Amino acid sequence: MTPILELRTVRKAYGDFVAVEDVSMAVPAGSIYGLLGPNGAGKTTTIRMIMNITPPDSGEVHVFGHPRTAADLQRIGYLPEERGLYRKMTVIDQLVFLAEIHGLKRAKILPDIQRWLERVDLAKWSKSKVEELSKGMQQKVQLIATVLHQPDLLILDEPFSGLDPLNQELFRDLLGEYRAQGKSVVLSTHGMEMAERLCDHICLIFRGRAVLDGDLKDIKRRVGGNAYRLMATGDLDRLKTLPEVEQATVQNGVVKLMLRQDASGSAALRQMVEFLEVHEFRSEEPELEQIFLKAVRDAA
């Protein structure tokens, strides 16, 4: 199946600084695709090249099966990291104005706006000025503006930043519904937990390069085949000194272990029982954060 979005060795430099170097990725139709990486990795620059805000120095951007054109941008909903609402406008006027930019008529779009405001619990704020809203409420307004023209592709840059857990869950549900309609989402974030819950495919960017790309389940099998769950008492800090151990993090009393690819779980366990009282040690699927840390360390 033809990807809904494809980057082919795109590159962008600012003077001597290379922000993005030969990044390639393909976003399947009907998926939520995570563009992941630490702050400063090149995610926002990559998105700006997709949207033609910043043209690439080299490489190609294809959308909907062909090289991107100006007309294609009308089929994309873009939520930038830097929110851009007019603070003195009311919520309803702001949304109508942004819808009209996409060629929608006020009379036709008003019922859709009202439904969206009710859905995200903002209906009673419709006549309030944007500046009277909290940061999280403003993000809801921005998300509505991004989807009003019913784009085939959503590109969201750090959409969960500043949201409380309840509104993060709301955004997560909305994006899941969008995918269920057969549409696609590119989600740029450095939040691994939310990305793991949402994304089907990921591309991990580090220092401007794509270091990991593909189906998340396949990546977990390929990269994280040596992950273990450990419950034990004793000197847990000593785990990090074992030659077999690549990562050891404690979460709610449970140790998440990532052993080196060539390490033996049984050999590592024999060393652990010398200084720990082990209650449980079993293989498990790695978390995305473990894979992220391993990929960044390997690429450094």
C-alpha contacts under 8 A as a table, 3 or more apart, distances in Angstrom:
res1	aa1	res2	aa2	distance
1	M	28	P	7.58
1	M	29	A	7.97
2	T	28	P	7.29
2	T	29	A	7.72
2	T	64	F	7.81
2	T	65	G	6.05
3	P	6	E	6.18
3	P	26	A	5.75
3	P	27	V	5.29
3	P	28	P	4.62
3	P	29	A	5.92
3	P	63	V	7.68
3	P	64	F	7.06
3	P	65	G	6.62
4	I	26	A	7.69
4	I	27	V	5.83
4	I	28	P	5.84
4	I	29	A	5.20
4	I	63	V	5.48
4	I	64	F	4.64
4	I	65	G	6.34
4	I	153	L	7.78
4	I	184	S	7.62
5	L	26	A	5.86
5	L	27	V	5.10
5	L	28	P	7.36
5	L	61	V	7.59
5	L	62	H	5.75
5	L	63	V	4.46
5	L	64	F	6.33
5	L	65	G	7.47
6	E	24	S	7.29
6	E	25	M	5.68
6	E	26	A	4.36
6	E	27	V	6.24
6	E	61	V	6.02
6	E	62	H	5.04
6	E	63	V	6.36
7	L	10	V	6.37
7	L	23	V	6.92
7	L	24	S	4.81
7	L	25	M	5.18
7	L	26	A	6.45
7	L	59	G	7.57
7	L	60	E	5.95
7	L	61	V	4.84
7	L	62	H	6.36
8	R	22	D	7.53
8	R	23	V	6.77
8	R	24	S	4.67
8	R	25	M	6.95
8	R	59	G	5.49
8	R	60	E	5.05
8	R	61	V	6.44
9	T	21	E	7.40
9	T	22	D	3.88
9	T	23	V	4.71
9	T	24	S	4.85
9	T	58	S	7.46
9	T	59	G	4.90
9	T	60	E	6.90
10	V	20	V	7.24
10	V	21	E	6.61
10	V	22	D	4.84
10	V	23	V	5.23
10	V	24	S	6.69
10	V	56	P	6.12
10	V	57	D	7.39
10	V	58	S	5.56
10	V	59	G	4.04
10	V	60	E	6.06
10	V	61	V	7.58
11	R	18	V	7.77
11	R	19	A	7.72
11	R	20	V	5.08
11	R	21	E	4.55
11	R	22	D	5.07
11	R	23	V	6.80
11	R	56	P	5.67
11	R	57	D	5.60
11	R	58	S	5.38
11	R	59	G	6.37
12	K	18	V	6.12
12	K	19	A	5.71
12	K	20	V	5.08
12	K	21	E	6.55
12	K	45	T	7.80
12	K	56	P	5.30
12	K	57	D	5.24
12	K	58	S	7.33
13	A	16	D	6.81
13	A	17	F	5.54
13	A	18	V	4.10
13	A	19	A	5.42
13	A	20	V	6.86
13	A	57	D	7.22
14	Y	17	F	5.21
14	Y	18	V	6.29
14	Y	19	A	7.11
15	G	18	V	7.73
18	V	21	E	6.44
18	V	208	G	7.04
19	A	41	A	7.65
19	A	42	G	5.58
19	A	45	T	7.02
19	A	207	R	7.38
19	A	208	G	5.24
20	V	23	V	6.70
20	V	42	G	5.68
20	V	45	T	7.12
20	V	46	T	6.90
20	V	207	R	7.62
20	V	208	G	4.05
20	V	209	R	6.22
21	E	208	G	5.48
21	E	209	R	5.52
22	D	59	G	7.42
22	D	209	R	6.85
23	V	208	G	7.72
23	V	209	R	5.92
23	V	210	A	5.59
24	S	210	A	7.23
25	M	203	C	7.05
25	M	213	D	7.07
27	V	31	S	7.35
27	V	33	Y	6.38
27	V	184	S	7.98
27	V	186	V	7.78
27	V	201	H	7.77
28	P	31	S	5.88
28	P	184	S	7.58
29	A	182	G	7.06
29	A	183	K	6.48
29	A	184	S	5.65
30	G	179	R	5.49
30	G	180	A	7.37
30	G	181	Q	7.63
30	G	182	G	4.38
30	G	183	K	4.64
30	G	184	S	4.70
30	G	185	V	7.91
31	S	179	R	5.99
31	S	182	G	7.72
31	S	183	K	7.02
31	S	184	S	4.92
31	S	185	V	6.33
31	S	199	C	7.53
31	S	200	D	6.18
31	S	201	H	7.45
32	I	179	R	6.80
32	I	184	S	5.83
32	I	185	V	4.64
32	I	186	V	5.96
32	I	187	L	6.98
32	I	198	L	6.72
32	I	199	C	4.91
32	I	200	D	5.65
32	I	201	H	6.76
33	Y	184	S	7.75
33	Y	185	V	6.02
33	Y	186	V	4.78
33	Y	187	L	5.97
33	Y	199	C	5.46
33	Y	200	D	6.10
33	Y	201	H	4.85
33	Y	202	I	5.41
33	Y	203	C	7.71
34	G	186	V	5.97
34	G	187	L	4.85
34	G	188	S	5.92
34	G	189	T	7.26
34	G	195	A	6.33
34	G	199	C	5.67
34	G	200	D	7.77
34	G	201	H	6.19
34	G	202	I	4.40
34	G	203	C	6.19
35	L	43	K	6.71
35	L	186	V	6.77
35	L	187	L	5.80
35	L	188	S	4.52
35	L	189	T	6.51
35	L	202	I	5.91
35	L	203	C	5.08
35	L	204	L	6.15
35	L	205	I	7.33
36	L	43	K	7.19
36	L	188	S	5.88
36	L	189	T	5.44
36	L	190	H	5.67
36	L	192	M	7.96
36	L	202	I	6.94
36	L	203	C	6.01
36	L	204	L	4.66
36	L	205	I	6.08
37	G	41	A	5.76
37	G	42	G	7.95
37	G	43	K	7.02
37	G	189	T	7.02
37	G	190	H	5.43
37	G	204	L	5.45
37	G	205	I	5.03
37	G	206	F	5.90
38	P	41	A	5.54
38	P	190	H	5.51
38	P	205	I	7.94
38	P	206	F	7.07
39	N	42	G	7.95
39	N	190	H	6.98
40	G	43	K	7.45
40	G	207	R	7.45
41	A	205	I	5.94
41	A	206	F	4.92
41	A	207	R	4.79
41	A	208	G	5.44
42	G	45	T	5.27
42	G	46	T	6.13
42	G	205	I	6.79
42	G	206	F	7.36
42	G	207	R	6.77
42	G	208	G	4.96
42	G	209	R	7.94
43	K	46	T	5.12
43	K	47	I	6.36
43	K	188	S	6.65
43	K	205	I	6.93
43	K	208	G	7.99
44	T	47	I	5.03
44	T	48	R	6.13
44	T	81	E	7.91
44	T	157	D	6.96
44	T	188	S	7.75
45	T	48	R	5.03
45	T	49	M	6.31
45	T	54	T	7.57
46	T	49	M	5.20
46	T	50	I	6.41
47	I	50	I	4.96
47	I	51	M	6.27
47	I	155	I	7.70
47	I	157	D	7.80
48	R	51	M	5.11
48	R	52	N	5.97
48	R	53	I	5.04
48	R	54	T	5.35
48	R	55	P	7.77
49	M	52	N	4.84
49	M	53	I	6.07
49	M	54	T	4.98
49	M	55	P	5.28
49	M	56	P	5.79
49	M	61	V	7.89
50	I	53	I	7.78
50	I	61	V	6.34
51	M	54	T	7.60
51	M	73	L	7.01
52	N	55	P	5.26
56	P	59	G	6.69
56	P	60	E	7.84
60	E	67	P	7.19
61	V	67	P	5.96
61	V	68	R	5.96
62	H	65	G	6.29
62	H	66	H	5.08
62	H	67	P	4.15
62	H	68	R	5.03
63	V	66	H	5.61
63	V	67	P	6.21
63	V	68	R	5.37
63	V	72	D	7.33
68	R	72	D	6.26
69	T	72	D	5.30
69	T	73	L	7.19
70	A	73	L	5.61
70	A	74	Q	7.73
71	A	74	Q	5.74
71	A	75	R	7.71
72	D	75	R	5.46
72	D	76	I	7.08
73	L	76	I	5.17
73	L	77	G	7.99
74	Q	77	G	7.69
74	Q	102	H	6.93
74	Q	151	P	7.39
75	R	150	Q	7.80
75	R	151	P	4.67
75	R	152	D	5.61
75	R	153	L	6.66
76	I	151	P	5.01
76	I	152	D	6.12
76	I	153	L	4.84
76	I	154	L	5.74
76	I	155	I	7.24
77	G	146	T	4.95
77	G	147	V	6.03
77	G	149	H	7.89
77	G	150	Q	7.88
77	G	151	P	5.49
77	G	152	D	7.82
77	G	153	L	6.20
77	G	154	L	4.63
77	G	155	I	6.10
78	Y	146	T	5.96
78	Y	154	L	5.99
78	Y	155	I	4.86
78	Y	156	L	5.97
79	L	83	R	7.64
79	L	142	Q	7.15
79	L	143	L	6.90
79	L	146	T	6.20
79	L	154	L	7.92
79	L	155	I	6.27
79	L	156	L	4.74
79	L	157	D	6.02
79	L	159	P	7.37
80	P	83	R	6.17
80	P	156	L	6.40
80	P	157	D	5.20
80	P	158	E	7.81
81	E	156	L	7.78
81	E	157	D	4.95
81	E	158	E	5.78
81	E	159	P	7.21
83	R	139	Q	7.68
83	R	142	Q	7.42
85	L	94	Q	7.49
85	L	130	V	7.39
85	L	138	Q	7.99
85	L	142	Q	7.42
86	Y	89	M	5.71
86	Y	94	Q	7.06
86	Y	130	V	6.94
87	R	90	T	7.95
87	R	129	K	6.50
87	R	130	V	4.71
87	R	131	E	4.70
88	K	129	K	5.59
88	K	130	V	6.24
88	K	131	E	6.41
89	M	93	D	6.27
89	M	94	Q	5.81
89	M	129	K	5.27
89	M	130	V	6.09
90	T	93	D	5.27
90	T	94	Q	5.96
90	T	126	S	6.79
90	T	127	K	5.27
90	T	128	S	5.06
90	T	129	K	4.00
90	T	130	V	5.78
91	V	94	Q	5.10
91	V	95	L	6.27
91	V	125	W	7.07
91	V	126	S	4.99
91	V	127	K	5.97
91	V	128	S	6.04
91	V	129	K	6.02
91	V	130	V	5.82
91	V	141	V	7.23
92	I	95	L	5.26
92	I	96	V	6.20
92	I	113	I	7.63
92	I	126	S	5.17
92	I	127	K	6.24
93	D	96	V	5.08
93	D	97	F	5.97
94	Q	97	F	5.16
94	Q	98	L	6.26
95	L	98	L	5.18
95	L	99	A	6.07
95	L	113	I	7.26
95	L	141	V	7.49
95	L	144	I	7.66
95	L	145	A	5.80
96	V	99	A	5.06
96	V	100	E	6.12
96	V	106	R	6.08
96	V	109	I	7.33
96	V	110	L	7.26
96	V	113	I	7.96
97	F	100	E	5.17
97	F	101	I	6.55
98	L	101	I	5.20
98	L	102	H	7.06
98	L	145	A	6.35
99	A	102	H	5.34
99	A	103	G	6.78
99	A	104	L	5.49
99	A	105	K	7.61
99	A	106	R	7.91
99	A	109	I	7.49
99	A	145	A	6.84
99	A	148	L	6.52
99	A	149	H	6.71
100	E	103	G	4.84
100	E	104	L	4.72
100	E	105	K	6.07
100	E	106	R	7.11
101	I	104	L	7.28
102	H	149	H	6.70
104	L	108	K	7.26
104	L	109	I	6.63
104	L	149	H	7.38
105	K	108	K	5.39
105	K	109	I	6.12
106	R	109	I	5.32
106	R	110	L	5.93
107	A	110	L	5.69
107	A	111	P	7.93
108	K	111	P	6.94
108	K	112	D	7.92
109	I	112	D	5.30
109	I	113	I	6.23
109	I	148	L	7.89
110	L	113	I	5.02
110	L	114	Q	6.21
111	P	114	Q	5.11
111	P	115	R	6.26
112	D	115	R	5.11
112	D	116	W	6.23
112	D	148	L	7.49
113	I	116	W	5.12
113	I	117	L	6.13
113	I	144	I	7.69
113	I	148	L	7.47
114	Q	117	L	5.09
114	Q	118	E	6.21
114	Q	123	A	6.83
115	R	118	E	5.21
115	R	119	R	6.13
116	W	119	R	4.90
116	W	120	V	6.31
116	W	144	I	6.66
117	L	120	V	5.39
117	L	121	D	5.96
117	L	122	L	4.76
117	L	123	A	4.74
117	L	126	S	7.49
117	L	144	I	7.97
118	E	121	D	4.98
118	E	122	L	5.89
118	E	123	A	4.96
119	R	122	L	7.69
120	V	140	K	6.94
120	V	170	L	7.68
121	D	124	K	7.74
122	L	125	W	5.27
122	L	126	S	6.58
122	L	137	M	7.59
123	A	126	S	5.37
124	K	127	K	7.64
125	W	128	S	5.13
128	S	132	E	6.58
128	S	133	L	7.76
129	K	132	E	5.46
129	K	133	L	7.29
130	V	133	L	5.47
130	V	138	Q	6.80
131	E	134	S	7.87
133	L	136	G	7.96
133	L	137	M	5.73
133	L	138	Q	6.06
134	S	137	M	5.15
134	S	138	Q	6.21
135	K	138	Q	5.11
135	K	139	Q	6.33
135	K	162	G	6.98
135	K	163	L	7.89
136	G	139	Q	5.06
136	G	140	K	6.49
136	G	162	G	6.31
136	G	163	L	5.28
136	G	164	D	7.52
136	G	167	N	7.68
137	M	140	K	5.07
137	M	141	V	6.47
138	Q	141	V	5.02
138	Q	142	Q	6.23
139	Q	142	Q	4.93
139	Q	143	L	6.12
139	Q	159	P	7.77
140	K	143	L	5.07
140	K	144	I	6.28
141	V	144	I	5.19
141	V	145	A	6.29
142	Q	145	A	5.04
142	Q	146	T	6.23
143	L	146	T	4.97
143	L	147	V	6.55
144	I	147	V	5.41
144	I	148	L	5.99
145	A	148	L	5.47
146	T	149	H	7.46
146	T	154	L	7.80
147	V	150	Q	5.19
147	V	151	P	6.28
147	V	154	L	7.76
148	L	151	P	7.87
151	P	154	L	6.70
152	D	183	K	5.39
152	D	184	S	6.60
153	L	183	K	6.19
153	L	184	S	4.98
153	L	185	V	5.77
153	L	186	V	7.68
154	L	184	S	6.32
154	L	185	V	4.63
154	L	186	V	6.10
155	I	185	V	5.90
155	I	186	V	4.73
155	I	187	L	6.20
155	I	188	S	7.84
156	L	159	P	5.81
156	L	185	V	7.53
156	L	186	V	6.19
156	L	187	L	5.08
156	L	188	S	6.09
157	D	187	L	6.33
157	D	188	S	4.79
157	D	189	T	6.75
158	E	161	S	5.73
158	E	187	L	7.27
158	E	188	S	5.48
158	E	189	T	4.91
158	E	190	H	7.70
159	P	187	L	7.79
159	P	188	S	7.84
159	P	189	T	7.70
160	F	163	L	5.48
160	F	168	Q	6.00
160	F	171	F	7.74
163	L	166	L	7.90
163	L	167	N	5.80
163	L	168	Q	5.77
164	D	167	N	5.49
164	D	168	Q	6.11
165	P	168	Q	4.95
165	P	169	E	6.23
166	L	169	E	5.25
166	L	170	L	6.44
167	N	170	L	4.76
167	N	171	F	6.16
168	Q	171	F	5.16
168	Q	172	R	6.14
169	E	172	R	4.93
169	E	173	D	6.21
170	L	173	D	5.18
170	L	174	L	6.26
171	F	174	L	5.08
171	F	175	L	6.19
172	R	175	L	5.27
172	R	176	G	6.21
172	R	198	L	7.06
173	D	176	G	5.04
173	D	177	E	6.23
174	L	177	E	5.12
174	L	178	Y	6.25
175	L	178	Y	4.92
175	L	179	R	6.30
175	L	185	V	7.51
176	G	179	R	5.17
176	G	180	A	6.24
176	G	198	L	7.46
177	E	180	A	4.93
177	E	181	Q	6.56
178	Y	181	Q	5.34
178	Y	182	G	7.20
178	Y	183	K	6.03
178	Y	184	S	7.39
179	R	182	G	5.29
179	R	183	K	5.02
179	R	184	S	5.79
179	R	185	V	7.21
180	A	183	K	7.18
187	L	195	A	8.00
189	T	192	M	7.64
189	T	195	A	7.31
191	G	194	M	5.89
191	G	195	A	6.33
192	M	195	A	5.04
192	M	196	E	6.01
192	M	288	L	6.23
192	M	289	E	5.56
193	E	196	E	5.22
193	E	197	R	6.43
193	E	288	L	7.37
193	E	289	E	7.32
194	M	197	R	5.14
194	M	198	L	6.22
195	A	198	L	5.19
195	A	199	C	5.48
196	E	199	C	5.81
196	E	287	E	7.76
196	E	288	L	6.04
199	C	202	I	6.81
199	C	216	L	7.42
200	D	215	D	6.13
200	D	216	L	5.75
200	D	217	K	7.77
201	H	213	D	7.55
201	H	214	G	5.45
201	H	215	D	4.31
201	H	216	L	4.97
202	I	212	L	7.66
202	I	213	D	5.66
202	I	214	G	5.73
202	I	215	D	6.57
202	I	216	L	6.15
203	C	210	A	6.53
203	C	211	V	7.61
203	C	212	L	5.60
203	C	213	D	4.27
203	C	214	G	6.62
204	L	210	A	5.66
204	L	211	V	5.78
204	L	212	L	5.06
204	L	213	D	6.38
204	L	292	F	7.57
205	I	208	G	6.04
205	I	209	R	5.28
205	I	210	A	4.40
205	I	211	V	5.93
205	I	212	L	7.37
206	F	209	R	5.38
206	F	210	A	6.44
206	F	211	V	6.62
206	F	296	V	6.63
206	F	299	A	7.60
210	A	213	D	7.04
211	V	295	A	6.83
211	V	296	V	7.82
211	V	299	A	6.92
212	L	295	A	7.18
213	D	219	I	7.83
214	G	218	D	7.24
214	G	219	I	6.61
215	D	218	D	5.30
215	D	219	I	6.18
216	L	219	I	5.02
216	L	220	K	6.19
217	K	220	K	5.15
217	K	221	R	6.41
218	D	221	R	5.17
218	D	222	R	6.08
219	I	222	R	4.99
219	I	223	V	5.64
219	I	224	G	7.40
220	K	223	V	5.46
220	K	224	G	4.97
220	K	225	G	7.02
220	K	285	E	6.95
220	K	286	P	6.45
220	K	288	L	7.74
220	K	291	I	7.41
221	R	224	G	5.70
221	R	225	G	5.48
221	R	285	E	7.76
222	R	225	G	6.19
223	V	291	I	6.85
224	G	227	A	5.88
224	G	258	M	7.54
224	G	285	E	7.11
224	G	286	P	5.58
224	G	291	I	6.39
225	G	261	Q	7.59
225	G	285	E	7.49
225	G	286	P	7.66
226	N	258	M	5.88
226	N	259	L	5.42
226	N	260	R	6.96
226	N	261	Q	6.28
226	N	263	A	7.96
226	N	265	G	7.78
226	N	283	S	7.29
227	A	256	K	7.43
227	A	257	L	5.61
227	A	258	M	4.47
227	A	259	L	6.27
227	A	283	S	5.87
227	A	284	E	5.81
227	A	285	E	6.45
227	A	286	P	5.46
228	Y	256	K	6.16
228	Y	257	L	5.01
228	Y	258	M	6.35
228	Y	259	L	7.84
228	Y	281	F	6.76
228	Y	282	R	5.43
228	Y	283	S	4.27
228	Y	284	E	5.31
228	Y	285	E	7.80
228	Y	286	P	7.67
229	R	254	V	6.96
229	R	255	V	5.97
229	R	256	K	5.17
229	R	257	L	6.20
229	R	280	E	7.43
229	R	281	F	5.65
229	R	282	R	5.41
229	R	283	S	6.24
229	R	284	E	6.41
230	L	254	V	6.06
230	L	255	V	4.95
230	L	256	K	6.47
230	L	257	L	7.14
230	L	278	V	7.50
230	L	279	H	7.64
230	L	280	E	5.47
230	L	281	F	4.60
230	L	282	R	6.83
231	M	253	G	7.18
231	M	254	V	5.33
231	M	255	V	6.19
231	M	278	V	6.21
231	M	279	H	5.38
231	M	280	E	4.93
231	M	281	F	6.62
232	A	236	L	7.87
232	A	254	V	7.96
232	A	276	L	6.24
232	A	277	E	5.40
232	A	278	V	4.30
232	A	279	H	5.29
232	A	280	E	6.87
233	T	236	L	7.20
233	T	276	L	5.74
233	T	277	E	5.27
233	T	278	V	6.70
234	G	275	F	6.65
234	G	276	L	4.83
234	G	277	E	6.42
235	D	238	R	5.69
235	D	239	L	7.72
235	D	275	F	6.80
235	D	276	L	6.55
236	L	239	L	5.55
236	L	276	L	7.54
237	D	240	K	6.09
237	D	241	T	7.93
238	R	241	T	5.45
238	R	242	L	7.26
239	L	242	L	5.60
239	L	245	V	6.98
239	L	248	A	6.80
239	L	272	M	7.39
240	K	245	V	6.18
240	K	246	E	7.44
240	K	247	Q	6.96
240	K	248	A	6.21
241	T	245	V	7.43
242	L	245	V	5.47
242	L	268	A	7.79
242	L	271	Q	7.98
243	P	246	E	7.78
244	E	259	L	5.51
244	E	260	R	5.63
244	E	263	A	5.41
244	E	264	S	7.57
244	E	268	A	6.23
245	V	248	A	7.06
245	V	257	L	7.05
245	V	258	M	6.22
245	V	259	L	4.49
245	V	260	R	6.07
245	V	268	A	7.79
246	E	257	L	7.56
246	E	258	M	5.45
246	E	259	L	5.06
246	E	260	R	5.47
247	Q	256	K	7.66
247	Q	257	L	5.55
247	Q	258	M	4.89
247	Q	259	L	6.81
247	Q	290	Q	7.64
248	A	255	V	6.37
248	A	256	K	5.64
248	A	257	L	4.69
248	A	258	M	6.61
249	T	255	V	5.49
249	T	256	K	5.23
249	T	257	L	6.74
250	V	253	G	6.06
250	V	254	V	5.47
250	V	255	V	4.36
250	V	256	K	6.22
251	Q	254	V	5.17
251	Q	255	V	6.24
251	Q	256	K	7.30
258	M	286	P	7.86
258	M	290	Q	7.33
259	L	263	A	6.13
259	L	264	S	7.99
259	L	265	G	7.58
260	R	263	A	5.15
263	A	267	A	7.71
263	A	268	A	7.60
264	S	267	A	5.20
264	S	268	A	6.27
265	G	268	A	5.12
265	G	269	L	6.13
266	S	269	L	4.98
266	S	270	R	6.27
267	A	270	R	5.20
267	A	271	Q	6.69
268	A	271	Q	5.31
268	A	272	M	6.33
269	L	272	M	4.92
269	L	273	V	6.31
269	L	281	F	7.85
270	R	273	V	5.62
270	R	274	E	7.03
271	Q	274	E	5.52
271	Q	275	F	7.66
272	M	275	F	5.82
272	M	276	L	5.68
272	M	278	V	7.68
273	V	276	L	4.94
273	V	277	E	6.13
273	V	278	V	6.36
278	V	281	F	7.20
286	P	290	Q	6.37
286	P	291	I	6.98
287	E	290	Q	5.37
287	E	291	I	6.63
288	L	291	I	5.06
288	L	292	F	5.99
289	E	292	F	4.89
289	E	293	L	6.17
290	Q	293	L	5.25
290	Q	294	K	6.22
291	I	294	K	5.10
291	I	295	A	6.04
292	F	295	A	5.22
292	F	296	V	6.14
293	L	296	V	5.22
293	L	297	R	6.06
294	K	297	R	5.14
294	K	298	D	6.06
295	A	298	D	5.13
295	A	299	A	6.10
296	V	299	A	5.11
296	V	300	A	6.05
297	R	300	A	5.20
